[in-house]
Amino acid sequence: MDTATNKIKKIIERALADGRLSSQEDEDIKAAIRSDQKVTEEAMKLYRELQQQIFEGEIIIDD
């Protein structure tokens, strides 16, 4: 896992520490994914895993 992907993973972990995802946290994650103008397969895998956790009810979306 490269440095950018590790950074994204840490942002996701921090955002989900309370089991909730705010709109701002989601925007921060997406901004980190796009930050280097190149979306990697690893970064998208992390985001898909996040989406799956939301779909399965493991993570609650906060507005």
mmCIF file as Biopython writes it, N, C-alpha, C and O atoms, coordinates in Angstrom:
data_model
#
loop_
_atom_site.group_PDB
_atom_site.id
_atom_site.type_symbol
_atom_site.label_atom_id
_atom_site.label_alt_id
_atom_site.label_comp_id
_atom_site.label_asym_id
_atom_site.label_entity_id
_atom_site.label_seq_id
_atom_site.pdbx_PDB_ins_code
_atom_site.Cartn_x
_atom_site.Cartn_y
_atom_site.Cartn_z
_atom_site.occupancy
_atom_site.B_iso_or_equiv
_atom_site.auth_seq_id
_atom_site.auth_asym_id
_atom_site.pdbx_PDB_model_num
ATOM 1   N N  . MET A ? 1  ? 0.852   -1.177 0.000   1.0 0.0 1  A 1 
ATOM 2   C CA . MET A ? 1  ? 0.000   0.000  0.000   1.0 0.0 1  A 1 
ATOM 3   C C  . MET A ? 1  ? 0.896   1.238  0.000   1.0 0.0 1  A 1 
ATOM 4   O O  . MET A ? 1  ? 1.807   1.350  0.820   1.0 0.0 1  A 1 
ATOM 5   N N  . ASP A ? 2  ? 0.633   2.167  -0.923  1.0 0.0 2  A 1 
ATOM 6   C CA . ASP A ? 2  ? 1.480   3.352  -1.013  1.0 0.0 2  A 1 
ATOM 7   C C  . ASP A ? 2  ? 1.093   4.411  0.027   1.0 0.0 2  A 1 
ATOM 8   O O  . ASP A ? 2  ? 0.112   4.254  0.754   1.0 0.0 2  A 1 
ATOM 9   N N  . THR A ? 3  ? 1.863   5.467  0.081   1.0 0.0 3  A 1 
ATOM 10  C CA . THR A ? 3  ? 1.675   6.519  1.083   1.0 0.0 3  A 1 
ATOM 11  C C  . THR A ? 3  ? 0.304   7.178  0.973   1.0 0.0 3  A 1 
ATOM 12  O O  . THR A ? 3  ? -0.360  7.396  1.986   1.0 0.0 3  A 1 
ATOM 13  N N  . ALA A ? 4  ? -0.124  7.495  -0.244  1.0 0.0 4  A 1 
ATOM 14  C CA . ALA A ? 4  ? -1.429  8.145  -0.438  1.0 0.0 4  A 1 
ATOM 15  C C  . ALA A ? 4  ? -2.557  7.236  0.028   1.0 0.0 4  A 1 
ATOM 16  O O  . ALA A ? 4  ? -3.511  7.699  0.653   1.0 0.0 4  A 1 
ATOM 17  N N  . THR A ? 5  ? -2.453  5.954  -0.272  1.0 0.0 5  A 1 
ATOM 18  C CA . THR A ? 5  ? -3.487  5.007  0.143   1.0 0.0 5  A 1 
ATOM 19  C C  . THR A ? 5  ? -3.499  4.861  1.656   1.0 0.0 5  A 1 
ATOM 20  O O  . THR A ? 5  ? -4.566  4.770  2.263   1.0 0.0 5  A 1 
ATOM 21  N N  . ASN A ? 6  ? -2.327  4.838  2.265   1.0 0.0 6  A 1 
ATOM 22  C CA . ASN A ? 6  ? -2.260  4.783  3.734   1.0 0.0 6  A 1 
ATOM 23  C C  . ASN A ? 6  ? -2.916  6.010  4.354   1.0 0.0 6  A 1 
ATOM 24  O O  . ASN A ? 6  ? -3.607  5.902  5.367   1.0 0.0 6  A 1 
ATOM 25  N N  . LYS A ? 7  ? -2.702  7.171  3.752   1.0 0.0 7  A 1 
ATOM 26  C CA . LYS A ? 7  ? -3.310  8.406  4.244   1.0 0.0 7  A 1 
ATOM 27  C C  . LYS A ? 7  ? -4.832  8.304  4.176   1.0 0.0 7  A 1 
ATOM 28  O O  . LYS A ? 7  ? -5.525  8.673  5.124   1.0 0.0 7  A 1 
ATOM 29  N N  . ILE A ? 8  ? -5.346  7.810  3.066   1.0 0.0 8  A 1 
ATOM 30  C CA . ILE A ? 8  ? -6.795  7.650  2.896   1.0 0.0 8  A 1 
ATOM 31  C C  . ILE A ? 8  ? -7.338  6.668  3.927   1.0 0.0 8  A 1 
ATOM 32  O O  . ILE A ? 8  ? -8.383  6.905  4.533   1.0 0.0 8  A 1 
ATOM 33  N N  . LYS A ? 9  ? -6.624  5.569  4.121   1.0 0.0 9  A 1 
ATOM 34  C CA . LYS A ? 9  ? -7.055  4.566  5.098   1.0 0.0 9  A 1 
ATOM 35  C C  . LYS A ? 9  ? -7.134  5.178  6.498   1.0 0.0 9  A 1 
ATOM 36  O O  . LYS A ? 9  ? -8.086  4.916  7.233   1.0 0.0 9  A 1 
ATOM 37  N N  . LYS A ? 10 ? -6.150  5.985  6.871   1.0 0.0 10 A 1 
ATOM 38  C CA . LYS A ? 10 ? -6.150  6.619  8.195   1.0 0.0 10 A 1 
ATOM 39  C C  . LYS A ? 10 ? -7.294  7.616  8.333   1.0 0.0 10 A 1 
ATOM 40  O O  . LYS A ? 10 ? -7.905  7.713  9.397   1.0 0.0 10 A 1 
ATOM 41  N N  . ILE A ? 11 ? -7.588  8.356  7.268   1.0 0.0 11 A 1 
ATOM 42  C CA . ILE A ? 11 ? -8.707  9.302  7.299   1.0 0.0 11 A 1 
ATOM 43  C C  . ILE A ? 11 ? -10.014 8.541  7.510   1.0 0.0 11 A 1 
ATOM 44  O O  . ILE A ? 11 ? -10.858 8.962  8.301   1.0 0.0 11 A 1 
ATOM 45  N N  . ILE A ? 12 ? -10.180 7.433  6.810   1.0 0.0 12 A 1 
ATOM 46  C CA . ILE A ? 12 ? -11.388 6.615  6.965   1.0 0.0 12 A 1 
ATOM 47  C C  . ILE A ? 12 ? -11.479 6.073  8.384   1.0 0.0 12 A 1 
ATOM 48  O O  . ILE A ? 12 ? -12.544 6.129  9.000   1.0 0.0 12 A 1 
ATOM 49  N N  . GLU A ? 13 ? -10.381 5.553  8.906   1.0 0.0 13 A 1 
ATOM 50  C CA . GLU A ? 13 ? -10.385 5.002  10.268  1.0 0.0 13 A 1 
ATOM 51  C C  . GLU A ? 13 ? -10.754 6.064  11.296  1.0 0.0 13 A 1 
ATOM 52  O O  . GLU A ? 13 ? -11.541 5.802  12.206  1.0 0.0 13 A 1 
ATOM 53  N N  . ARG A ? 14 ? -10.186 7.267  11.155  1.0 0.0 14 A 1 
ATOM 54  C CA . ARG A ? 14 ? -10.516 8.365  12.078  1.0 0.0 14 A 1 
ATOM 55  C C  . ARG A ? 14 ? -11.986 8.746  11.981  1.0 0.0 14 A 1 
ATOM 56  O O  . ARG A ? 14 ? -12.649 8.968  12.994  1.0 0.0 14 A 1 
ATOM 57  N N  . ALA A ? 15 ? -12.485 8.817  10.756  1.0 0.0 15 A 1 
ATOM 58  C CA . ALA A ? 15 ? -13.874 9.213  10.537  1.0 0.0 15 A 1 
ATOM 59  C C  . ALA A ? 15 ? -14.850 8.200  11.132  1.0 0.0 15 A 1 
ATOM 60  O O  . ALA A ? 15 ? -15.932 8.567  11.588  1.0 0.0 15 A 1 
ATOM 61  N N  . LEU A ? 16 ? -14.464 6.934  11.124  1.0 0.0 16 A 1 
ATOM 62  C CA . LEU A ? 16 ? -15.376 5.880  11.567  1.0 0.0 16 A 1 
ATOM 63  C C  . LEU A ? 16 ? -15.160 5.453  13.011  1.0 0.0 16 A 1 
ATOM 64  O O  . LEU A ? 16 ? -15.778 4.492  13.467  1.0 0.0 16 A 1 
ATOM 65  N N  . ALA A ? 17 ? -14.309 6.137  13.723  1.0 0.0 17 A 1 
ATOM 66  C CA . ALA A ? 17 ? -13.999 5.758  15.109  1.0 0.0 17 A 1 
ATOM 67  C C  . ALA A ? 17 ? -15.247 5.699  15.977  1.0 0.0 17 A 1 
ATOM 68  O O  . ALA A ? 17 ? -15.320 4.902  16.912  1.0 0.0 17 A 1 
ATOM 69  N N  . ASP A ? 18 ? -16.233 6.544  15.670  1.0 0.0 18 A 1 
ATOM 70  C CA . ASP A ? 18 ? -17.461 6.565  16.466  1.0 0.0 18 A 1 
ATOM 71  C C  . ASP A ? 18 ? -18.595 5.756  15.833  1.0 0.0 18 A 1 
ATOM 72  O O  . ASP A ? 18 ? -19.717 5.766  16.339  1.0 0.0 18 A 1 
ATOM 73  N N  . GLY A ? 19 ? -18.310 5.055  14.728  1.0 0.0 19 A 1 
ATOM 74  C CA . GLY A ? 19 ? -19.330 4.239  14.075  1.0 0.0 19 A 1 
ATOM 75  C C  . GLY A ? 19 ? -20.299 5.044  13.223  1.0 0.0 19 A 1 
ATOM 76  O O  . GLY A ? 19 ? -21.320 4.527  12.770  1.0 0.0 19 A 1 
ATOM 77  N N  . ARG A ? 20 ? -19.973 6.306  13.008  1.0 0.0 20 A 1 
ATOM 78  C CA . ARG A ? 20 ? -20.825 7.202  12.224  1.0 0.0 20 A 1 
ATOM 79  C C  . ARG A ? 20 ? -19.986 7.898  11.155  1.0 0.0 20 A 1 
ATOM 80  O O  . ARG A ? 20 ? -18.777 8.072  11.305  1.0 0.0 20 A 1 
ATOM 81  N N  . LEU A ? 21 ? -20.652 8.287  10.084  1.0 0.0 21 A 1 
ATOM 82  C CA . LEU A ? 21 ? -19.980 9.008  9.006   1.0 0.0 21 A 1 
ATOM 83  C C  . LEU A ? 21 ? -20.788 10.258 8.694   1.0 0.0 21 A 1 
ATOM 84  O O  . LEU A ? 21 ? -21.938 10.171 8.262   1.0 0.0 21 A 1 
ATOM 85  N N  . SER A ? 22 ? -20.188 11.413 8.911   1.0 0.0 22 A 1 
ATOM 86  C CA . SER A ? 22 ? -20.868 12.675 8.601   1.0 0.0 22 A 1 
ATOM 87  C C  . SER A ? 22 ? -20.659 13.018 7.130   1.0 0.0 22 A 1 
ATOM 88  O O  . SER A ? 22 ? -19.775 12.474 6.468   1.0 0.0 22 A 1 
ATOM 89  N N  . SER A ? 23 ? -21.479 13.917 6.641   1.0 0.0 23 A 1 
ATOM 90  C CA . SER A ? 23 ? -21.331 14.381 5.255   1.0 0.0 23 A 1 
ATOM 91  C C  . SER A ? 23 ? -19.955 15.000 5.046   1.0 0.0 23 A 1 
ATOM 92  O O  . SER A ? 23 ? -19.328 14.796 4.007   1.0 0.0 23 A 1 
ATOM 93  N N  . GLN A ? 24 ? -19.490 15.757 6.037   1.0 0.0 24 A 1 
ATOM 94  C CA . GLN A ? 24 ? -18.174 16.393 5.931   1.0 0.0 24 A 1 
ATOM 95  C C  . GLN A ? 24 ? -17.061 15.348 5.891   1.0 0.0 24 A 1 
ATOM 96  O O  . GLN A ? 24 ? -16.113 15.481 5.117   1.0 0.0 24 A 1 
ATOM 97  N N  . GLU A ? 25 ? -17.171 14.314 6.718   1.0 0.0 25 A 1 
ATOM 98  C CA . GLU A ? 25 ? -16.160 13.249 6.710   1.0 0.0 25 A 1 
ATOM 99  C C  . GLU A ? 25 ? -16.148 12.539 5.364   1.0 0.0 25 A 1 
ATOM 100 O O  . GLU A ? 25 ? -15.081 12.212 4.845   1.0 0.0 25 A 1 
ATOM 101 N N  . ASP A ? 26 ? -17.326 12.298 4.795   1.0 0.0 26 A 1 
ATOM 102 C CA . ASP A ? 26 ? -17.408 11.662 3.484   1.0 0.0 26 A 1 
ATOM 103 C C  . ASP A ? 26 ? -16.742 12.539 2.428   1.0 0.0 26 A 1 
ATOM 104 O O  . ASP A ? 26 ? -16.000 12.039 1.582   1.0 0.0 26 A 1 
ATOM 105 N N  . GLU A ? 27 ? -17.004 13.836 2.474   1.0 0.0 27 A 1 
ATOM 106 C CA . GLU A ? 27 ? -16.372 14.766 1.531   1.0 0.0 27 A 1 
ATOM 107 C C  . GLU A ? 27 ? -14.856 14.792 1.717   1.0 0.0 27 A 1 
ATOM 108 O O  . GLU A ? 27 ? -14.112 14.850 0.738   1.0 0.0 27 A 1 
ATOM 109 N N  . ASP A ? 28 ? -14.396 14.750 2.968   1.0 0.0 28 A 1 
ATOM 110 C CA . ASP A ? 28 ? -12.955 14.731 3.246   1.0 0.0 28 A 1 
ATOM 111 C C  . ASP A ? 28 ? -12.300 13.482 2.660   1.0 0.0 28 A 1 
ATOM 112 O O  . ASP A ? 28 ? -11.203 13.552 2.106   1.0 0.0 28 A 1 
ATOM 113 N N  . ILE A ? 29 ? -12.972 12.349 2.784   1.0 0.0 29 A 1 
ATOM 114 C CA . ILE A ? 29 ? -12.446 11.087 2.246   1.0 0.0 29 A 1 
ATOM 115 C C  . ILE A ? 29 ? -12.362 11.168 0.724   1.0 0.0 29 A 1 
ATOM 116 O O  . ILE A ? 29 ? -11.341 10.810 0.137   1.0 0.0 29 A 1 
ATOM 117 N N  . LYS A ? 30 ? -13.425 11.633 0.093   1.0 0.0 30 A 1 
ATOM 118 C CA . LYS A ? 30 ? -13.430 11.745 -1.372  1.0 0.0 30 A 1 
ATOM 119 C C  . LYS A ? 30 ? -12.374 12.742 -1.857  1.0 0.0 30 A 1 
ATOM 120 O O  . LYS A ? 30 ? -11.733 12.514 -2.883  1.0 0.0 30 A 1 
ATOM 121 N N  . ALA A ? 31 ? -12.193 13.832 -1.132  1.0 0.0 31 A 1 
ATOM 122 C CA . ALA A ? 31 ? -11.165 14.813 -1.504  1.0 0.0 31 A 1 
ATOM 123 C C  . ALA A ? 31 ? -9.772  14.193 -1.408  1.0 0.0 31 A 1 
ATOM 124 O O  . ALA A ? 31 ? -8.919  14.449 -2.257  1.0 0.0 31 A 1 
ATOM 125 N N  . ALA A ? 32 ? -9.542  13.385 -0.385  1.0 0.0 32 A 1 
ATOM 126 C CA . ALA A ? 32 ? -8.241  12.719 -0.230  1.0 0.0 32 A 1 
ATOM 127 C C  . ALA A ? 32 ? -8.004  11.731 -1.370  1.0 0.0 32 A 1 
ATOM 128 O O  . ALA A ? 32 ? -6.884  11.597 -1.862  1.0 0.0 32 A 1 
ATOM 129 N N  . ILE A ? 33 ? -9.055  11.047 -1.782  1.0 0.0 33 A 1 
ATOM 130 C CA . ILE A ? 33 ? -8.932  10.090 -2.886  1.0 0.0 33 A 1 
ATOM 131 C C  . ILE A ? 33 ? -8.550  10.817 -4.178  1.0 0.0 33 A 1 
ATOM 132 O O  . ILE A ? 33 ? -7.741  10.314 -4.959  1.0 0.0 33 A 1 
ATOM 133 N N  . ARG A ? 34 ? -9.128  11.995 -4.403  1.0 0.0 34 A 1 
ATOM 134 C CA . ARG A ? 34 ? -8.872  12.756 -5.637  1.0 0.0 34 A 1 
ATOM 135 C C  . ARG A ? 34 ? -7.676  13.698 -5.536  1.0 0.0 34 A 1 
ATOM 136 O O  . ARG A ? 34 ? -7.329  14.348 -6.522  1.0 0.0 34 A 1 
ATOM 137 N N  . SER A ? 35 ? -7.048  13.786 -4.391  1.0 0.0 35 A 1 
ATOM 138 C CA . SER A ? 35 ? -6.043  14.822 -4.133  1.0 0.0 35 A 1 
ATOM 139 C C  . SER A ? 35 ? -4.860  14.832 -5.096  1.0 0.0 35 A 1 
ATOM 140 O O  . SER A ? 35 ? -4.322  15.897 -5.399  1.0 0.0 35 A 1 
ATOM 141 N N  . ASP A ? 36 ? -4.456  13.689 -5.569  1.0 0.0 36 A 1 
ATOM 142 C CA . ASP A ? 36 ? -3.295  13.667 -6.465  1.0 0.0 36 A 1 
ATOM 143 C C  . ASP A ? 36 ? -3.694  13.567 -7.939  1.0 0.0 36 A 1 
ATOM 144 O O  . ASP A ? 36 ? -2.872  13.236 -8.794  1.0 0.0 36 A 1 
ATOM 145 N N  . GLN A ? 37 ? -4.968  13.860 -8.223  1.0 0.0 37 A 1 
ATOM 146 C CA . GLN A ? 37 ? -5.489  13.855 -9.595  1.0 0.0 37 A 1 
ATOM 147 C C  . GLN A ? 37 ? -5.482  12.470 -10.235 1.0 0.0 37 A 1 
ATOM 148 O O  . GLN A ? 37 ? -5.694  12.334 -11.440 1.0 0.0 37 A 1 
ATOM 149 N N  . LYS A ? 38 ? -5.236  11.437 -9.414  1.0 0.0 38 A 1 
ATOM 150 C CA . LYS A ? 38 ? -5.215  10.079 -9.946  1.0 0.0 38 A 1 
ATOM 151 C C  . LYS A ? 38 ? -5.874  9.167  -8.914  1.0 0.0 38 A 1 
ATOM 152 O O  . LYS A ? 38 ? -5.369  9.018  -7.802  1.0 0.0 38 A 1 
ATOM 153 N N  . VAL A ? 39 ? -6.994  8.561  -9.280  1.0 0.0 39 A 1 
ATOM 154 C CA . VAL A ? 39 ? -7.699  7.665  -8.369  1.0 0.0 39 A 1 
ATOM 155 C C  . VAL A ? 39 ? -7.161  6.258  -8.593  1.0 0.0 39 A 1 
ATOM 156 O O  . VAL A ? 39 ? -7.277  5.699  -9.684  1.0 0.0 39 A 1 
ATOM 157 N N  . THR A ? 40 ? -6.571  5.696  -7.543  1.0 0.0 40 A 1 
ATOM 158 C CA . THR A ? 40 ? -5.980  4.366  -7.674  1.0 0.0 40 A 1 
ATOM 159 C C  . THR A ? 40 ? -7.009  3.281  -7.375  1.0 0.0 40 A 1 
ATOM 160 O O  . THR A ? 40 ? -8.033  3.526  -6.737  1.0 0.0 40 A 1 
ATOM 161 N N  . GLU A ? 41 ? -6.712  2.103  -7.844  1.0 0.0 41 A 1 
ATOM 162 C CA . GLU A ? 41 ? -7.571  0.950  -7.582  1.0 0.0 41 A 1 
ATOM 163 C C  . GLU A ? 41 ? -7.650  0.674  -6.080  1.0 0.0 41 A 1 
ATOM 164 O O  . GLU A ? 41 ? -8.717  0.334  -5.569  1.0 0.0 41 A 1 
ATOM 165 N N  . GLU A ? 42 ? -6.540  0.816  -5.379  1.0 0.0 42 A 1 
ATOM 166 C CA . GLU A ? 42 ? -6.527  0.578  -3.927  1.0 0.0 42 A 1 
ATOM 167 C C  . GLU A ? 42 ? -7.409  1.579  -3.188  1.0 0.0 42 A 1 
ATOM 168 O O  . GLU A ? 42 ? -8.127  1.213  -2.257  1.0 0.0 42 A 1 
ATOM 169 N N  . ALA A ? 43 ? -7.353  2.840  -3.605  1.0 0.0 43 A 1 
ATOM 170 C CA . ALA A ? 43 ? -8.180  3.872  -2.969  1.0 0.0 43 A 1 
ATOM 171 C C  . ALA A ? 43 ? -9.659  3.586  -3.200  1.0 0.0 43 A 1 
ATOM 172 O O  . ALA A ? 43 ? -10.469 3.732  -2.285  1.0 0.0 43 A 1 
ATOM 173 N N  . MET A ? 44 ? -10.011 3.184  -4.399  1.0 0.0 44 A 1 
ATOM 174 C CA . MET A ? 44 ? -11.411 2.868  -4.685  1.0 0.0 44 A 1 
ATOM 175 C C  . MET A ? 44 ? -11.862 1.626  -3.920  1.0 0.0 44 A 1 
ATOM 176 O O  . MET A ? 44 ? -13.021 1.533  -3.515  1.0 0.0 44 A 1 
ATOM 177 N N  . LYS A ? 45 ? -10.959 0.683  -3.722  1.0 0.0 45 A 1 
ATOM 178 C CA . LYS A ? 45 ? -11.295 -0.506 -2.932  1.0 0.0 45 A 1 
ATOM 179 C C  . LYS A ? 45 ? -11.639 -0.098 -1.500  1.0 0.0 45 A 1 
ATOM 180 O O  . LYS A ? 45 ? -12.605 -0.597 -0.924  1.0 0.0 45 A 1 
ATOM 181 N N  . LEU A ? 46 ? -10.851 0.807  -0.931  1.0 0.0 46 A 1 
ATOM 182 C CA . LEU A ? 46 ? -11.132 1.292  0.424   1.0 0.0 46 A 1 
ATOM 183 C C  . LEU A ? 46 ? -12.498 1.974  0.479   1.0 0.0 46 A 1 
ATOM 184 O O  . LEU A ? 46 ? -13.258 1.769  1.426   1.0 0.0 46 A 1 
ATOM 185 N N  . TYR A ? 47 ? -12.809 2.779  -0.527  1.0 0.0 47 A 1 
ATOM 186 C CA . TYR A ? 47 ? -14.094 3.488  -0.537  1.0 0.0 47 A 1 
ATOM 187 C C  . TYR A ? 47 ? -15.254 2.511  -0.730  1.0 0.0 47 A 1 
ATOM 188 O O  . TYR A ? 47 ? -16.307 2.675  -0.115  1.0 0.0 47 A 1 
ATOM 189 N N  . ARG A ? 48 ? -15.069 1.506  -1.572  1.0 0.0 48 A 1 
ATOM 190 C CA . ARG A ? 48 ? -16.120 0.488  -1.756  1.0 0.0 48 A 1 
ATOM 191 C C  . ARG A ? 48 ? -16.357 -0.282 -0.465  1.0 0.0 48 A 1 
ATOM 192 O O  . ARG A ? 48 ? -17.498 -0.616 -0.145  1.0 0.0 48 A 1 
ATOM 193 N N  . GLU A ? 49 ? -15.296 -0.568 0.277   1.0 0.0 49 A 1 
ATOM 194 C CA . GLU A ? 49 ? -15.451 -1.250 1.566   1.0 0.0 49 A 1 
ATOM 195 C C  . GLU A ? 49 ? -16.239 -0.379 2.537   1.0 0.0 49 A 1 
ATOM 196 O O  . GLU A ? 49 ? -17.072 -0.883 3.290   1.0 0.0 49 A 1 
ATOM 197 N N  . LEU A ? 50 ? -15.980 0.922  2.523   1.0 0.0 50 A 1 
ATOM 198 C CA . LEU A ? 50 ? -16.728 1.863  3.351   1.0 0.0 50 A 1 
ATOM 199 C C  . LEU A ? 50 ? -18.205 1.841  2.958   1.0 0.0 50 A 1 
ATOM 200 O O  . LEU A ? 50 ? -19.078 1.779  3.824   1.0 0.0 50 A 1 
ATOM 201 N N  . GLN A ? 51 ? -18.485 1.892  1.667   1.0 0.0 51 A 1 
ATOM 202 C CA . GLN A ? 51 ? -19.867 1.856  1.191   1.0 0.0 51 A 1 
ATOM 203 C C  . GLN A ? 51 ? -20.557 0.556  1.607   1.0 0.0 51 A 1 
ATOM 204 O O  . GLN A ? 51 ? -21.734 0.563  1.969   1.0 0.0 51 A 1 
ATOM 205 N N  . GLN A ? 52 ? -19.838 -0.537 1.556   1.0 0.0 52 A 1 
ATOM 206 C CA . GLN A ? 52 ? -20.409 -1.829 1.948   1.0 0.0 52 A 1 
ATOM 207 C C  . GLN A ? 52 ? -20.769 -1.828 3.434   1.0 0.0 52 A 1 
ATOM 208 O O  . GLN A ? 52 ? -21.813 -2.354 3.817   1.0 0.0 52 A 1 
ATOM 209 N N  . GLN A ? 53 ? -19.919 -1.245 4.265   1.0 0.0 53 A 1 
ATOM 210 C CA . GLN A ? 53 ? -20.207 -1.154 5.699   1.0 0.0 53 A 1 
ATOM 211 C C  . GLN A ? 53 ? -21.457 -0.316 5.947   1.0 0.0 53 A 1 
ATOM 212 O O  . GLN A ? 53 ? -22.249 -0.631 6.835   1.0 0.0 53 A 1 
ATOM 213 N N  . ILE A ? 54 ? -21.635 0.734  5.180   1.0 0.0 54 A 1 
ATOM 214 C CA . ILE A ? 54 ? -22.835 1.563  5.301   1.0 0.0 54 A 1 
ATOM 215 C C  . ILE A ? 54 ? -24.056 0.751  4.876   1.0 0.0 54 A 1 
ATOM 216 O O  . ILE A ? 54 ? -25.072 0.748  5.571   1.0 0.0 54 A 1 
ATOM 217 N N  . PHE A ? 55 ? -23.962 0.068  3.744   1.0 0.0 55 A 1 
ATOM 218 C CA . PHE A ? 55 ? -25.058 -0.734 3.218   1.0 0.0 55 A 1 
ATOM 219 C C  . PHE A ? 55 ? -25.485 -1.812 4.207   1.0 0.0 55 A 1 
ATOM 220 O O  . PHE A ? 55 ? -26.675 -2.093 4.352   1.0 0.0 55 A 1 
ATOM 221 N N  . GLU A ? 56 ? -24.509 -2.414 4.886   1.0 0.0 56 A 1 
ATOM 222 C CA . GLU A ? 56 ? -24.801 -3.490 5.837   1.0 0.0 56 A 1 
ATOM 223 C C  . GLU A ? 56 ? -25.222 -2.969 7.207   1.0 0.0 56 A 1 
ATOM 224 O O  . GLU A ? 56 ? -25.529 -3.758 8.100   1.0 0.0 56 A 1 
ATOM 225 N N  . GLY A ? 57 ? -25.240 -1.657 7.379   1.0 0.0 57 A 1 
ATOM 226 C CA . GLY A ? 57 ? -25.686 -1.067 8.638   1.0 0.0 57 A 1 
ATOM 227 C C  . GLY A ? 57 ? -24.627 -1.026 9.721   1.0 0.0 57 A 1 
ATOM 228 O O  . GLY A ? 57 ? -24.934 -0.728 10.876  1.0 0.0 57 A 1 
ATOM 229 N N  . GLU A ? 58 ? -23.386 -1.320 9.367   1.0 0.0 58 A 1 
ATOM 230 C CA . GLU A ? 58 ? -22.295 -1.282 10.342  1.0 0.0 58 A 1 
ATOM 231 C C  . GLU A ? 58 ? -21.900 0.159  10.664  1.0 0.0 58 A 1 
ATOM 232 O O  . GLU A ? 58 ? -21.410 0.454  11.754  1.0 0.0 58 A 1 
ATOM 233 N N  . ILE A ? 59 ? -22.119 1.046  9.702   1.0 0.0 59 A 1 
ATOM 234 C CA . ILE A ? 59 ? -21.799 2.462  9.846   1.0 0.0 59 A 1 
ATOM 235 C C  . ILE A ? 59 ? -23.086 3.253  9.641   1.0 0.0 59 A 1 
ATOM 236 O O  . ILE A ? 59 ? -23.850 2.982  8.714   1.0 0.0 59 A 1 
ATOM 237 N N  . ILE A ? 60 ? -23.318 4.217  10.499  1.0 0.0 60 A 1 
ATOM 238 C CA . ILE A ? 60 ? -24.502 5.065  10.407  1.0 0.0 60 A 1 
ATOM 239 C C  . ILE A ? 60 ? -24.104 6.383  9.754   1.0 0.0 60 A 1 
ATOM 240 O O  . ILE A ? 60 ? -23.062 6.955  10.075  1.0 0.0 60 A 1 
ATOM 241 N N  . ILE A ? 61 ? -24.936 6.857  8.841   1.0 0.0 61 A 1 
ATOM 242 C CA . ILE A ? 61 ? -24.673 8.129  8.178   1.0 0.0 61 A 1 
ATOM 243 C C  . ILE A ? 61 ? -25.303 9.244  8.999   1.0 0.0 61 A 1 
ATOM 244 O O  . ILE A ? 61 ? -26.499 9.219  9.288   1.0 0.0 61 A 1 
ATOM 245 N N  . ASP A ? 62 ? -24.484 10.222 9.369   1.0 0.0 62 A 1 
ATOM 246 C CA . ASP A ? 62 ? -24.930 11.419 10.085  1.0 0.0 62 A 1 
ATOM 247 C C  . ASP A ? 62 ? -24.992 12.574 9.104   1.0 0.0 62 A 1 
ATOM 248 O O  . ASP A ? 62 ? -24.141 12.699 8.223   1.0 0.0 62 A 1 
ATOM 249 N N  . ASP A ? 63 ? -25.981 13.401 9.255   1.0 0.0 63 A 1 
ATOM 250 C CA . ASP A ? 63 ? -26.060 14.595 8.395   1.0 0.0 63 A 1 
ATOM 251 C C  . ASP A ? 63 ? -25.509 15.800 9.076   1.0 0.0 63 A 1 
ATOM 252 O O  . ASP A ? 63 ? -25.499 16.886 8.497   1.0 0.0 63 A 1 
#
